[in-house]
């Protein structure tokens, strides 16, 4: 596991092989376009699941470490704090 994982806004999952990220969604409000993008990008990178969090965010769960940078780029976002 790389040392910069937190800088990539990622949390290691229980399997110790995959990660989760939660793209920022201010006040829990999003557009249909952004919601579709999150779903499509999650499918593109083989995410295991999407989770609605108590913090009004959508966590993308079960992604590979090597895909983290590309996912943030595809989302047109910078990594957020976890």
Number of C-alpha atoms within 10 A of each C-alpha: 8 7 7 9 14 15 12 18 20 24 18 19 13 9 8 9 12 18 22 24 26 22 20 19 14 10 9 13 10 12 9 8 9 12 12 11 15 20 16 14 17 20 14 10 15 14 18 14 14 18 13 12 11 8 10 14 19 20 18 24 22 23 23 15 17 10 13 20 14 12 21 18 12 13 17 10 11 15 21 15 14 14
